[in-house]
Amino acid sequence: GGASAAAGAATEARDARRGGRMKALLKYNLMCFAVCLSAFVGVSARDVLAVGMEEALAWRIQENFFWSRTLFGLLMFPFLFLLHPQINKLLTHSTPTGYTCLGTLRRYNTQLRPRRRPKFKDLSNDDLIHLNGDGRSDWRCS
């Protein structure tokens, strides 16, 4: 009874702290999106009422969308510091995974281990078939 209630309260207190600084930034992001969306809808509605749907669709709504996106991009300046790799890792506690050295996304495989590059003296004749002229293999990058 009492022990489970205390454990539940402790869990709720921990959950309330989750997100830390990122939660505030995400709330700011949502607020900026709502402001830009409201501005786009409001200005577009004004244009439709002022000049009619045909002319508004010709170029005014596209222009309104452009300026709404530009405003949203400018309002995202607080996220600029996240472009620095060490600060991003400190705040998000994440490491880039899932991409090959060529930038393609691949499925996570726990069985794969990084292999050391074979030296020429360690190679057999079968391995030499798979090498390019510069000594790098076809099946590995870097």
C-alpha positions as CSV (number, residue, x, y, z in Angstrom):
1,G,0.0,0.0,0.0
2,G,2.2,2.8,1.3
3,A,5.4,1.6,-0.2
4,S,3.9,1.3,-3.7
5,A,2.5,4.9,-3.4
6,A,5.9,6.2,-2.4
7,A,7.5,4.4,-5.3
8,G,4.9,5.8,-7.7
9,A,5.5,9.4,-6.4
10,A,9.3,9.0,-6.8
11,T,8.8,7.8,-10.4
12,E,6.5,10.7,-11.2
13,A,9.1,13.1,-9.7
14,R,11.8,11.6,-11.9
15,D,9.6,11.8,-15.0
16,A,8.9,15.5,-14.3
17,R,12.6,16.2,-14.6
18,R,13.1,14.2,-17.8
19,G,13.9,16.3,-20.9
20,G,15.8,19.0,-19.0
21,R,16.9,21.8,-21.2
22,M,15.7,20.1,-24.3
23,K,12.1,20.2,-23.1
24,A,12.2,24.0,-22.9
25,L,13.6,24.2,-26.4
26,L,11.0,21.9,-27.8
27,K,8.2,24.0,-26.2
28,Y,9.8,27.1,-27.8
29,N,9.9,25.3,-31.1
30,L,6.2,24.4,-30.9
31,M,5.3,28.0,-29.9
32,C,7.3,29.4,-32.9
33,F,5.6,26.9,-35.2
34,A,2.1,27.9,-34.0
35,V,3.0,31.6,-34.4
36,C,4.3,31.1,-38.0
37,L,1.3,28.9,-38.9
38,S,-1.1,31.4,-37.6
39,A,0.6,34.2,-39.5
40,F,0.5,32.2,-42.7
41,V,-3.2,31.3,-42.4
42,G,-4.1,34.9,-41.3
43,V,-2.2,36.7,-44.1
44,S,-3.4,34.1,-46.7
45,A,-7.0,34.5,-45.6
46,R,-6.6,38.3,-45.8
47,D,-5.2,38.0,-49.4
48,V,-8.0,35.7,-50.5
49,L,-10.6,38.1,-49.1
50,A,-8.9,41.2,-50.6
51,V,-8.1,39.9,-54.2
52,G,-10.1,36.7,-54.6
53,M,-9.0,33.1,-54.6
54,E,-7.7,33.0,-58.2
55,E,-5.1,35.8,-57.8
56,A,-4.2,34.7,-54.3
57,L,-3.4,31.2,-55.6
58,A,-1.4,32.6,-58.4
59,W,1.4,33.9,-56.3
60,R,0.4,35.4,-53.0
61,I,-0.1,32.2,-51.0
62,Q,3.2,30.9,-52.2
63,E,4.9,34.1,-51.1
64,N,3.2,34.0,-47.7
65,F,4.4,30.4,-47.3
66,F,8.0,31.5,-48.2
67,W,7.9,34.3,-45.6
68,S,6.4,32.1,-42.9
69,R,9.1,29.5,-43.5
70,T,11.8,32.3,-43.4
71,L,10.4,33.6,-40.1
72,F,10.3,30.1,-38.6
73,G,13.9,29.6,-39.7
74,L,15.0,32.9,-38.1
75,L,13.2,32.1,-34.9
76,M,15.2,28.8,-34.6
77,F,18.4,30.7,-33.7
78,P,18.4,29.2,-30.1
79,F,19.1,25.8,-31.7
80,L,22.2,27.1,-33.5
81,F,24.5,26.0,-30.7
82,L,23.4,22.4,-31.2
83,L,25.4,22.4,-34.4
84,H,28.6,22.1,-32.3
85,P,29.2,18.3,-31.9
86,Q,30.4,18.4,-28.3
87,I,27.5,20.6,-27.1
88,N,25.0,18.4,-29.0
89,K,26.4,15.3,-27.4
90,L,26.3,16.9,-24.0
91,L,22.6,18.0,-24.3
92,T,21.2,15.1,-26.2
93,H,23.4,12.3,-24.9
94,S,23.3,10.7,-28.3
95,T,25.9,9.5,-30.8
96,P,25.4,9.3,-34.5
97,T,24.7,5.7,-35.5
98,G,23.1,3.9,-38.3
99,Y,24.9,5.4,-41.2
100,T,27.8,4.0,-43.3
101,C,30.8,6.1,-44.1
102,L,29.1,6.8,-47.5
103,G,26.1,8.3,-45.7
104,T,23.6,5.6,-46.4
105,L,21.3,4.3,-43.7
106,R,21.6,0.7,-42.7
107,R,19.9,-1.6,-40.3
108,Y,21.6,-1.9,-36.9
109,N,23.5,-5.2,-36.5
110,T,24.9,-6.2,-33.1
111,Q,26.9,-9.0,-34.7
112,L,29.1,-6.6,-36.8
113,R,32.5,-5.7,-35.2
114,P,34.9,-3.2,-36.8
115,R,37.5,-5.2,-38.7
116,R,41.1,-4.1,-38.9
117,R,42.5,-3.5,-42.3
118,P,44.6,-6.4,-43.5
119,K,48.2,-5.8,-44.3
120,F,49.6,-7.0,-47.6
121,K,51.8,-9.6,-45.9
122,D,48.8,-11.1,-44.2
123,L,46.7,-11.4,-47.4
124,S,46.2,-14.6,-49.3
125,N,45.8,-14.8,-53.1
126,D,42.0,-14.9,-52.7
127,D,42.0,-11.7,-50.7
128,L,44.2,-9.9,-53.3
129,I,41.4,-10.3,-55.9
130,H,39.1,-8.0,-53.8
131,L,41.6,-5.2,-53.5
132,N,41.6,-2.0,-55.6
133,G,44.8,-0.7,-57.2
134,D,45.4,1.6,-54.2
135,G,45.4,-1.3,-51.6
136,R,41.9,-0.4,-50.3
137,S,39.2,-3.1,-50.5
138,D,35.9,-2.8,-52.4
139,W,33.9,-4.0,-49.4
140,R,35.1,-1.4,-46.9
141,C,35.3,2.4,-46.9
142,S,37.9,4.5,-45.2
